[in-house]
Amino acid sequence: MSLDERKDSLKAKHEALEHKIENEENRPHPDDVQVHELKKKKLQIKDELANLGST
């Protein structure tokens, strides 16, 4: 997988997690633990993208 393909894959995962977070937060009784875990995964992807951008 090329660097650009890896970045595109990570961006797609980041966007998918954003949608999952929004969906969960818009529920009548959001699961705070799940929202926290999704945000944690999203931040890990953001960090990895930042690391790839600096190489």
Secondary structure, DSSP 8 states (H G I E B T S, - for coil): --HHHHHHHHHHHHHHHHHHHHHHHTSSS--HHHHHHHHHHHHHHHHHHHHHHT-
